[in-house]
């Protein structure tokens, strides 16, 4: 493995233990939790899916809607990060970027120290 992959893997392992899965890690603290529920975000994205446009935004500006991820799933993405689909994000009226789909991909980008990522963005 390249050094960056090993470093990214250890960053993921260093996260606090999460709930639900055996290899769960908590990502609250790494990312801000959205004030919106996952159902609100998914509804907003799906209702406005046709207006989604490619955009590049700061990783740290994306708010999460779920607190836990599976670490092994994220580690499996590290080698193929360039081939992964963009993350679906909603930009609400107050400027908050909330993630709809792609928490594991988001964490993989974070672990690789990427500052900006390409997303499918729906602006409300």
SESE-142104 format. One record per residue: residue number from 0; residue in one letter; x, y negated, z of N, C-alpha, C, O in turn. Coordinates in steps of 0.1 Angstrom, whole numbers. Each point is the difference from the previous one (the first is absolute). Last residue first. Layout:
REM residues N
NUM, A, X, Y, Z, X, Y, Z, X, Y, Z, X, Y, Z
...
END
This chain:
REM residues 124
123, X, -313, -248, -30, -14, -4, 3, -3, -15, 0, -11, -4, 2
122, X, 48, 41, -26, -1, -12, 8, -15, -3, 1, -8, 1, -10
121, X, 41, 44, 1, -14, -6, -2, -1, -12, 8, 2, 1, 13
120, X, 42, 30, -33, -6, -10, 9, -14, -4, -5, -2, -4, -11
119, X, 43, 43, 8, -12, -3, -7, -8, -9, 9, -4, 4, 11
118, X, 59, -1, -9, -13, 5, 5, -11, -2, -10, 2, -8, -10
117, X, 57, 8, 20, -11, -2, -9, -13, 6, 5, 1, 11, 6
116, X, 40, -31, 26, -5, 11, -8, -11, -4, -9, -7, -10, 2
115, X, 51, -9, 32, -11, -3, -8, -4, 13, -7, 8, 7, -4
114, X, 27, -5, 34, -6, -12, 6, -13, -3, -8, -10, -5, 6
113, X, 40, 52, 6, -5, -9, -11, -8, -11, 6, -8, 2, 10
112, X, 32, 37, 13, 3, -15, 1, -4, -8, -12, 7, -10, -2
111, X, -17, 58, 13, 11, -3, -9, 5, -15, -1, 7, -4, -8
110, X, -44, 18, 35, 12, 8, 5, 12, -2, -9, 11, 1, 5
109, X, -52, -21, -18, 5, -6, 12, 13, 7, 5, 10, -7, 3
108, X, -35, 26, -38, 6, -12, -5, 7, -7, 12, 12, -5, -1
107, X, -37, 42, 12, 11, 4, -7, 8, -12, -5, 12, 0, 1
106, X, -53, -7, 20, 10, 3, 9, 13, 5, -7, 11, -3, 5
105, X, -49, -5, -31, 5, -13, 6, 11, 3, 9, 10, -7, 0
104, X, -32, 44, -18, 9, -7, -10, 6, -13, 5, 11, -3, -2
103, X, -43, 26, 29, 12, 8, -1, 10, -7, -10, 12, 0, 3
102, X, -55, -19, 0, 8, -2, 13, 13, 7, 0, 10, -5, 4
101, X, -49, -1, -39, 15, 1, -2, 8, -3, 13, 11, -5, -2
100, X, -62, -13, -13, 6, 13, -2, 15, -1, -2, 5, -8, -8
99, X, -29, -30, 24, -11, 10, -1, 6, 14, -1, -4, 9, 7
98, X, 23, -58, 15, 2, 12, -8, -12, 9, 0, -6, 2, 11
97, X, 11, -58, -5, -3, 13, 7, 1, 11, -9, -5, 0, -11
96, X, 19, -55, 18, 1, 11, -9, -2, 13, 8, 8, 3, 9
95, X, -24, -57, -1, 5, 12, 5, 0, 11, -11, -9, 1, -8
94, X, -8, -47, 5, 14, 2, -4, 5, 13, 5, 12, 3, -3
93, X, -58, -21, 7, 9, -6, 10, 15, 2, -4, 9, -4, 8
92, X, -45, 24, -34, -1, -14, -1, 10, -8, 9, 4, -11, -3
91, X, 11, 61, -11, -13, -6, 5, 1, -15, -1, 11, -6, -2
90, X, 13, 48, -24, 3, -13, 6, -13, -7, 3, -8, -4, -8
89, X, 24, 58, 1, -10, -11, -2, 5, -12, 7, 5, 0, 11
88, X, 19, 48, -34, -1, -11, 10, -11, -10, -3, -3, -3, -12
87, X, 29, 54, -2, -12, -8, -2, -2, -9, 12, 0, 4, 11
86, X, 47, 18, -34, -9, 1, 11, -12, -10, -3, 1, -10, -7
85, X, 29, 37, -31, 0, -12, 8, -11, 1, 11, -10, 8, -2
84, X, 34, 37, -17, -10, -10, -4, 1, -13, 9, 3, 2, 12
83, X, 41, 29, -20, -13, 0, 7, -9, -11, -5, 4, -11, -5
82, X, 43, 21, -8, -11, 6, -8, -13, 0, 7, -10, 5, -6
81, X, 51, -22, 25, -2, -8, -12, -12, 6, -9, -5, -7, -8
80, X, 21, 29, 49, -7, -13, 3, -4, -8, -13, -10, -6, -1
79, X, 31, 52, 14, -8, -3, -12, -7, -13, 1, -11, -2, -6
78, X, 38, 21, 41, 8, 3, -12, -7, -5, -13, 6, -2, -10
77, X, -28, -1, 53, 12, -9, 0, 8, 2, -13, 5, -10, -6
76, X, -46, 34, 23, -2, -10, -10, 13, -8, -2, 1, -7, -11
75, X, -6, 41, 45, -1, 7, -13, -1, -10, -12, 3, 3, -11
74, X, -5, -18, 57, 14, 5, -4, 0, 6, -14, 10, -1, -7
73, X, -52, -10, 26, 8, -12, -4, 14, 4, -5, 4, -5, -10
72, X, -31, 39, 27, -6, -5, -13, 8, -12, -5, 3, -1, -12
71, X, 7, 18, 55, 5, 9, -11, -5, -4, -14, 7, 1, -10
70, X, -23, -24, 50, 14, -3, -3, 6, 8, -12, 7, -5, -8
69, X, -58, -12, 18, 7, 13, 1, 15, -3, -5, 2, -3, -11
68, X, -35, -35, 35, 3, 6, -13, 7, 14, 3, 4, 2, 11
67, X, -38, -44, 15, 9, 12, 0, 3, 5, -14, -9, -2, -9
66, X, -21, -36, 22, 12, -2, 9, 10, 12, -2, 11, -2, 5
65, X, -47, -25, -40, 1, 12, 8, 13, 0, 8, 10, -4, -6
64, X, -22, -32, -22, -13, 4, 5, -1, 13, 7, -10, 4, 5
63, X, 49, -47, -18, -4, 14, -1, -14, 2, 6, -5, -8, 8
62, X, 32, -35, -33, -6, 4, 13, -5, 14, -2, -7, 3, -10
61, X, 47, -34, -15, -11, 9, -2, -5, 5, 14, 8, 5, 8
60, X, 31, -34, -17, -13, -7, 0, -12, 9, -1, -11, -5, 1
59, X, 58, 20, -3, -4, -4, 14, -13, -8, 1, -6, -2, 11
58, X, 25, 15, -54, -4, 12, 8, -5, -4, 14, -10, 5, 4
57, X, 7, -38, -46, 9, 4, 10, -5, 11, 8, -12, 0, 4
56, X, -3, -6, -56, -1, -7, 13, 10, 5, 10, 6, 11, -2
55, X, -24, -12, -54, 11, 4, 9, -2, -8, 13, -1, -12, -1
54, X, -35, 31, -40, 6, -11, 7, 12, 5, 8, 1, 12, 3
53, X, -44, 3, -41, 13, 2, 5, 6, -12, 7, -2, -11, -5
52, X, -51, 17, 3, 11, -4, -9, 13, 4, 7, 1, 0, 12
51, X, -60, 7, -10, 14, 3, 6, 10, -3, -11, -1, 3, -11
50, X, -48, -5, 8, 8, -12, 0, 14, 2, 5, 7, -10, 1
49, X, -40, 45, -3, 2, -5, -14, 8, -12, -1, 6, -4, -10
48, X, -20, 23, 53, 10, 8, -7, 4, -6, -13, 12, 0, -4
47, X, -45, -12, 42, 7, -10, -9, 12, 7, -8, 9, -7, -5
46, X, -37, 31, 36, -10, -9, -6, 7, -9, -11, -7, -3, -10
45, X, 34, 32, 36, -8, 8, -9, -10, -9, -7, -2, 2, -12
44, X, 29, -21, 46, 8, 4, -11, -8, 7, -11, 0, -4, -12
43, X, -21, -9, 53, 4, -12, -8, 8, 4, -12, -2, -6, -11
42, X, -10, 40, 40, -12, -5, -6, 4, -12, -9, -5, -1, -11
41, X, 38, 20, 38, -3, 9, -11, -12, -6, -8, 0, 1, -12
40, X, 12, -24, 51, 10, -2, -10, -3, 9, -12, 1, -4, -12
39, X, -29, 8, 50, -1, -14, -6, 9, -1, -12, -3, -6, -11
38, X, 7, 45, 37, -12, 0, -9, -3, -13, -6, -4, -1, -12
37, X, 40, 5, 43, 3, 7, -13, -12, 0, -9, 1, -1, -12
36, X, 0, -39, 46, 0, 15, 1, 4, 6, -14, -1, -7, -10
35, X, 18, -42, 29, -11, 7, -7, 1, 15, 2, 11, 5, 1
34, X, 22, -36, 14, -12, -3, 8, -13, 7, -6, -10, 0, 6
33, X, 62, 20, -11, -10, -9, -6, -11, -3, 10, -4, 9, 8
32, X, 55, 2, 6, -13, 7, -2, -10, -10, -6, -1, -12, 5
31, X, 56, 10, -10, -11, -5, 7, -13, 8, -4, -1, 4, -11
30, X, 51, 19, 10, -9, -9, -8, -11, -5, 9, -4, 6, 10
29, X, 37, 17, 11, 8, -2, -13, -8, -10, -8, 5, -9, -6
28, X, -27, 20, 43, 12, -5, 5, 10, -3, -12, 7, -10, 0
27, X, -42, 48, -5, -3, -13, 6, 12, -5, 7, 7, 8, 7
26, X, -8, 35, -26, 6, -11, -8, -5, -14, 4, 4, -10, -6
25, X, 5, 65, 25, -8, -13, 1, 6, -11, -8, 12, -2, 1
24, X, -11, 58, -9, 8, -12, 5, -9, -12, 0, -9, -2, -9
23, X, 5, 61, 5, -5, -14, -1, 10, -10, 6, 6, 3, 10
22, X, -7, 48, -18, 11, -9, -3, -4, -14, -1, 6, -8, -7
21, X, -39, 40, 18, 12, 5, 8, 12, -9, -3, 8, -3, 10
20, X, -57, -19, -15, 8, 10, -7, 12, 4, 9, 4, -7, 9
19, X, -36, -22, 12, -7, 7, -11, 8, 11, -6, -4, 12, 2
18, X, 26, -57, 22, -11, 10, 4, -5, 7, -13, 4, -5, -11
17, X, 48, -17, 23, -14, -4, -2, -10, 11, 3, 4, 10, 7
16, X, 50, -28, 6, -9, 11, -3, -14, -5, -1, -5, -7, 9
15, X, 45, -27, -19, -6, 7, 11, -10, 11, -5, -5, -1, -11
14, X, 49, -12, -18, -13, -6, 3, -6, 8, 12, 2, 12, 2
13, X, 39, 1, -24, 1, -9, 11, -13, -7, 4, -1, -5, 11
12, X, 6, 32, -51, 0, 9, 12, 0, -8, 13, -5, 4, 10
11, X, 8, -27, -51, -13, 6, 1, -1, 8, 13, -9, -1, 8
10, X, 51, -16, -20, -9, -11, 4, -14, 5, 2, -7, -4, 10
9, X, 38, 34, -28, 2, -2, 15, -8, -12, 5, -5, 0, 11
8, X, 4, 9, -57, -6, 11, 7, 2, -2, 15, -10, 3, 8
7, X, 30, -34, -37, -14, -2, 0, -7, 12, 8, -9, -3, 8
6, X, 55, 6, -14, -3, -11, 9, -15, -2, 1, -5, -2, 11
5, X, 20, 34, -42, 3, 4, 14, -4, -10, 10, -6, 2, 10
4, X, 4, -14, -55, -11, 9, 3, 2, 5, 14, -10, 1, 7
3, X, 44, -28, -24, -12, -8, 2, -12, 9, 4, -8, -3, 8
2, X, 50, 23, -21, 0, -6, 14, -13, -7, 3, -5, 0, 11
1, X, 3, 39, -47, 7, -12, 1, -2, -6, 14, -9, 3, 8
0, X, 7, 50, -15, -8, -12, 0, 9, -13, 0, 10, 0, 7
END
